[in-house]
Amino acid sequence: MGLSQVEFAERCGFYQTYLSRVERGLANPTINALEVIAKTLNLTFFELIERVAQMQTDEG
């Protein structure tokens, strides 16, 4: 989306530090948080999960 982590966090209504921890695997987001993230990315919850799973497959 071309947003900084701070800008994306603001759009989600989260603290940037929280999103940073989620991104680094140090925090486990709730389903509600994942829904907010997906909506902000213009994805469905399931599309977000599929993309994350694909990224993990590509890395492994």
N, CA, C and O atoms as CSV, one atom per row, in Angstrom:
chain,resi,resn,atom,element,x,y,z
A,1,MET,N,N,0.820,-1.206,0.000
A,1,MET,CA,C,0.000,0.000,0.000
A,1,MET,C,C,0.856,1.259,0.000
A,1,MET,O,O,0.344,2.361,-0.195
A,2,GLY,N,N,2.144,1.100,0.216
A,2,GLY,CA,C,3.029,2.244,0.224
A,2,GLY,C,C,2.941,3.083,1.487
A,2,GLY,O,O,3.317,4.256,1.481
A,3,LEU,N,N,2.450,2.498,2.562
A,3,LEU,CA,C,2.326,3.208,3.832
A,3,LEU,C,C,3.458,2.823,4.772
A,3,LEU,O,O,3.971,1.704,4.735
A,4,SER,N,N,3.829,3.769,5.605
A,4,SER,CA,C,4.766,3.417,6.665
A,4,SER,C,C,4.011,2.613,7.715
A,4,SER,O,O,2.781,2.589,7.727
A,5,GLN,N,N,4.748,1.967,8.580
A,5,GLN,CA,C,4.113,1.199,9.647
A,5,GLN,C,C,3.289,2.117,10.549
A,5,GLN,O,O,2.229,1.719,11.032
A,6,VAL,N,N,3.760,3.321,10.777
A,6,VAL,CA,C,3.031,4.296,11.600
A,6,VAL,C,C,1.712,4.669,10.934
A,6,VAL,O,O,0.668,4.690,11.585
A,7,GLU,N,N,1.758,4.966,9.630
A,7,GLU,CA,C,0.537,5.326,8.898
A,7,GLU,C,C,-0.455,4.168,8.885
A,7,GLU,O,O,-1.655,4.368,9.073
A,8,PHE,N,N,0.051,2.956,8.661
A,8,PHE,CA,C,-0.834,1.797,8.633
A,8,PHE,C,C,-1.458,1.568,10.009
A,8,PHE,O,O,-2.649,1.270,10.110
A,9,ALA,N,N,-0.670,1.703,11.050
A,9,ALA,CA,C,-1.183,1.536,12.409
A,9,ALA,C,C,-2.282,2.545,12.691
A,9,ALA,O,O,-3.304,2.194,13.281
A,10,GLU,N,N,-2.092,3.787,12.280
A,10,GLU,CA,C,-3.109,4.816,12.474
A,10,GLU,C,C,-4.394,4.457,11.746
A,10,GLU,O,O,-5.483,4.636,12.292
A,11,ARG,N,N,-4.285,3.957,10.527
A,11,ARG,CA,C,-5.482,3.559,9.773
A,11,ARG,C,C,-6.217,2.404,10.442
A,11,ARG,O,O,-7.444,2.314,10.385
A,12,CYS,N,N,-5.440,1.514,11.083
A,12,CYS,CA,C,-6.045,0.376,11.782
A,12,CYS,C,C,-6.601,0.776,13.152
A,12,CYS,O,O,-7.484,0.109,13.691
A,13,GLY,N,N,-6.079,1.865,13.703
A,13,GLY,CA,C,-6.461,2.253,15.045
A,13,GLY,C,C,-5.637,1.547,16.112
A,13,GLY,O,O,-6.067,1.422,17.259
A,14,PHE,N,N,-4.450,1.087,15.728
A,14,PHE,CA,C,-3.547,0.381,16.643
A,14,PHE,C,C,-2.316,1.245,16.913
A,14,PHE,O,O,-2.017,2.180,16.171
A,15,TYR,N,N,-1.623,0.914,17.973
A,15,TYR,CA,C,-0.315,1.514,18.216
A,15,TYR,C,C,0.690,0.883,17.262
A,15,TYR,O,O,0.613,-0.308,16.958
A,16,GLN,N,N,1.627,1.690,16.797
A,16,GLN,CA,C,2.657,1.192,15.890
A,16,GLN,C,C,3.477,0.112,16.563
A,16,GLN,O,O,3.883,-0.851,15.912
A,17,THR,N,N,3.728,0.252,17.847
A,17,THR,CA,C,4.530,-0.746,18.556
A,17,THR,C,C,3.837,-2.105,18.561
A,17,THR,O,O,4.499,-3.140,18.475
A,18,TYR,N,N,2.509,-2.106,18.661
A,18,TYR,CA,C,1.756,-3.360,18.627
A,18,TYR,C,C,1.914,-4.025,17.263
A,18,TYR,O,O,2.210,-5.217,17.181
A,19,LEU,N,N,1.717,-3.255,16.194
A,19,LEU,CA,C,1.857,-3.838,14.852
A,19,LEU,C,C,3.272,-4.341,14.612
A,19,LEU,O,O,3.464,-5.372,13.967
A,20,SER,N,N,4.250,-3.631,15.120
A,20,SER,CA,C,5.629,-4.080,14.988
A,20,SER,C,C,5.826,-5.426,15.669
A,20,SER,O,O,6.478,-6.314,15.120
A,21,ARG,N,N,5.269,-5.574,16.851
A,21,ARG,CA,C,5.385,-6.846,17.577
A,21,ARG,C,C,4.663,-7.967,16.837
A,21,ARG,O,O,5.157,-9.093,16.795
A,22,VAL,N,N,3.507,-7.677,16.256
A,22,VAL,CA,C,2.773,-8.685,15.470
A,22,VAL,C,C,3.614,-9.096,14.267
A,22,VAL,O,O,3.763,-10.283,13.976
A,23,GLU,N,N,4.155,-8.115,13.581
A,23,GLU,CA,C,4.955,-8.376,12.386
A,23,GLU,C,C,6.170,-9.245,12.700
A,23,GLU,O,O,6.553,-10.092,11.893
A,24,ARG,N,N,6.771,-9.041,13.858
A,24,ARG,CA,C,7.964,-9.794,14.245
A,24,ARG,C,C,7.631,-11.095,14.972
A,24,ARG,O,O,8.538,-11.813,15.392
A,25,GLY,N,N,6.349,-11.408,15.127
A,25,GLY,CA,C,5.956,-12.653,15.774
A,25,GLY,C,C,6.071,-12.613,17.285
A,25,GLY,O,O,6.126,-13.661,17.928
A,26,LEU,N,N,6.107,-11.412,17.866
A,26,LEU,CA,C,6.234,-11.278,19.309
A,26,LEU,C,C,4.892,-11.045,19.995
A,26,LEU,O,O,4.811,-11.063,21.223
A,27,ALA,N,N,3.852,-10.828,19.215
A,27,ALA,CA,C,2.500,-10.660,19.750
A,27,ALA,C,C,1.548,-11.466,18.888
A,27,ALA,O,O,1.721,-11.560,17.673
A,28,ASN,N,N,0.559,-12.038,19.517
A,28,ASN,CA,C,-0.452,-12.807,18.799
A,28,ASN,C,C,-1.725,-11.987,18.693
A,28,ASN,O,O,-2.402,-11.764,19.696
A,29,PRO,N,N,-2.064,-11.534,17.485
A,29,PRO,CA,C,-3.259,-10.709,17.329
A,29,PRO,C,C,-4.526,-11.533,17.515
A,29,PRO,O,O,-4.561,-12.726,17.214
A,30,THR,N,N,-5.555,-10.878,18.013
A,30,THR,CA,C,-6.856,-11.524,18.131
A,30,THR,C,C,-7.484,-11.637,16.743
A,30,THR,O,O,-7.020,-11.016,15.788
A,31,ILE,N,N,-8.522,-12.422,16.649
A,31,ILE,CA,C,-9.254,-12.516,15.379
A,31,ILE,C,C,-9.807,-11.147,15.003
A,31,ILE,O,O,-9.795,-10.770,13.832
A,32,ASN,N,N,-10.290,-10.405,15.993
A,32,ASN,CA,C,-10.801,-9.062,15.708
A,32,ASN,C,C,-9.712,-8.171,15.140
A,32,ASN,O,O,-9.962,-7.417,14.199
A,33,ALA,N,N,-8.507,-8.242,15.692
A,33,ALA,CA,C,-7.391,-7.438,15.187
A,33,ALA,C,C,-7.050,-7.845,13.751
A,33,ALA,O,O,-6.779,-6.990,12.908
A,34,LEU,N,N,-7.065,-9.142,13.480
A,34,LEU,CA,C,-6.791,-9.612,12.120
A,34,LEU,C,C,-7.863,-9.132,11.145
A,34,LEU,O,O,-7.557,-8.815,9.995
A,35,GLU,N,N,-9.099,-9.077,11.591
A,35,GLU,CA,C,-10.177,-8.565,10.738
A,35,GLU,C,C,-9.952,-7.092,10.411
A,35,GLU,O,O,-10.178,-6.668,9.278
A,36,VAL,N,N,-9.507,-6.311,11.396
A,36,VAL,CA,C,-9.223,-4.893,11.166
A,36,VAL,C,C,-8.068,-4.741,10.182
A,36,VAL,O,O,-8.133,-3.925,9.263
A,37,ILE,N,N,-7.020,-5.522,10.374
A,37,ILE,CA,C,-5.867,-5.470,9.471
A,37,ILE,C,C,-6.294,-5.838,8.054
A,37,ILE,O,O,-5.927,-5.154,7.099
A,38,ALA,N,N,-7.061,-6.907,7.913
A,38,ALA,CA,C,-7.531,-7.333,6.593
A,38,ALA,C,C,-8.362,-6.239,5.931
A,38,ALA,O,O,-8.157,-5.915,4.761
A,39,LYS,N,N,-9.284,-5.681,6.675
A,39,LYS,CA,C,-10.148,-4.633,6.114
A,39,LYS,C,C,-9.325,-3.432,5.669
A,39,LYS,O,O,-9.586,-2.855,4.613
A,40,THR,N,N,-8.333,-3.054,6.470
A,40,THR,CA,C,-7.475,-1.926,6.115
A,40,THR,C,C,-6.694,-2.214,4.838
A,40,THR,O,O,-6.398,-1.300,4.068
A,41,LEU,N,N,-6.362,-3.480,4.613
A,41,LEU,CA,C,-5.657,-3.892,3.394
A,41,LEU,C,C,-6.607,-4.190,2.231
A,41,LEU,O,O,-6.176,-4.618,1.161
A,42,ASN,N,N,-7.904,-3.959,2.455
A,42,ASN,CA,C,-8.934,-4.256,1.445
A,42,ASN,C,C,-8.957,-5.741,1.083
A,42,ASN,O,O,-9.133,-6.116,-0.076
A,43,LEU,N,N,-8.773,-6.575,2.114
A,43,LEU,CA,C,-8.840,-8.027,1.964
A,43,LEU,C,C,-9.911,-8.573,2.883
A,43,LEU,O,O,-10.328,-7.907,3.830
A,44,THR,N,N,-10.357,-9.789,2.603
A,44,THR,CA,C,-11.192,-10.480,3.569
A,44,THR,C,C,-10.276,-11.131,4.598
A,44,THR,O,O,-9.073,-11.268,4.374
A,45,PHE,N,N,-10.842,-11.522,5.702
A,45,PHE,CA,C,-10.082,-12.220,6.731
A,45,PHE,C,C,-9.388,-13.444,6.134
A,45,PHE,O,O,-8.209,-13.685,6.394
A,46,PHE,N,N,-10.118,-14.205,5.340
A,46,PHE,CA,C,-9.573,-15.431,4.769
A,46,PHE,C,C,-8.479,-15.162,3.739
A,46,PHE,O,O,-7.518,-15.926,3.646
A,47,GLU,N,N,-8.615,-14.088,2.968
A,47,GLU,CA,C,-7.556,-13.723,2.026
A,47,GLU,C,C,-6.269,-13.372,2.778
A,47,GLU,O,O,-5.176,-13.748,2.357
A,48,LEU,N,N,-6.407,-12.656,3.883
A,48,LEU,CA,C,-5.237,-12.313,4.694
A,48,LEU,C,C,-4.550,-13.567,5.197
A,48,LEU,O,O,-3.328,-13.686,5.102
A,49,ILE,N,N,-5.322,-14.506,5.732
A,49,ILE,CA,C,-4.766,-15.750,6.255
A,49,ILE,C,C,-4.062,-16.531,5.133
A,49,ILE,O,O,-2.976,-17.073,5.339
A,50,GLU,N,N,-4.680,-16.584,3.960
A,50,GLU,CA,C,-4.079,-17.289,2.826
A,50,GLU,C,C,-2.745,-16.655,2.428
A,50,GLU,O,O,-1.780,-17.362,2.140
A,51,ARG,N,N,-2.695,-15.333,2.413
A,51,ARG,CA,C,-1.451,-14.646,2.028
A,51,ARG,C,C,-0.349,-14.880,3.052
A,51,ARG,O,O,0.808,-15.086,2.687
A,52,VAL,N,N,-0.704,-14.848,4.328
A,52,VAL,CA,C,0.290,-15.106,5.368
A,52,VAL,C,C,0.809,-16.535,5.248
A,52,VAL,O,O,2.013,-16.773,5.351
A,53,ALA,N,N,-0.104,-17.492,5.030
A,53,ALA,CA,C,0.302,-18.891,4.878
A,53,ALA,C,C,1.217,-19.049,3.667
A,53,ALA,O,O,2.198,-19.791,3.723
A,54,GLN,N,N,0.904,-18.363,2.583
A,54,GLN,CA,C,1.734,-18.456,1.368
A,54,GLN,C,C,3.118,-17.872,1.621
A,54,GLN,O,O,4.117,-18.427,1.164
A,55,MET,N,N,3.185,-16.757,2.342
A,55,MET,CA,C,4.480,-16.141,2.647
A,55,MET,C,C,5.329,-17.083,3.490
A,55,MET,O,O,6.539,-17.180,3.282
A,56,GLN,N,N,4.709,-17.777,4.436
A,56,GLN,CA,C,5.449,-18.720,5.272
A,56,GLN,C,C,5.941,-19.907,4.467
A,56,GLN,O,O,7.036,-20.415,4.707
A,57,THR,N,N,5.135,-20.353,3.509
A,57,THR,CA,C,5.530,-21.451,2.628
A,57,THR,C,C,6.704,-21.029,1.747
A,57,THR,O,O,7.649,-21.792,1.550
A,58,ASP,N,N,6.633,-19.807,1.220
A,58,ASP,CA,C,7.703,-19.292,0.357
A,58,ASP,C,C,9.024,-19.140,1.116
A,58,ASP,O,O,10.100,-19.337,0.551
A,59,GLU,N,N,8.930,-18.786,2.404
A,59,GLU,CA,C,10.139,-18.595,3.206
A,59,GLU,C,C,10.772,-19.931,3.595
A,59,GLU,O,O,11.988,-20.023,3.759
A,60,GLY,N,N,9.940,-20.962,3.741
A,60,GLY,CA,C,10.439,-22.247,4.227
A,60,GLY,C,C,10.926,-23.083,3.149
A,60,GLY,O,O,11.382,-24.201,3.392
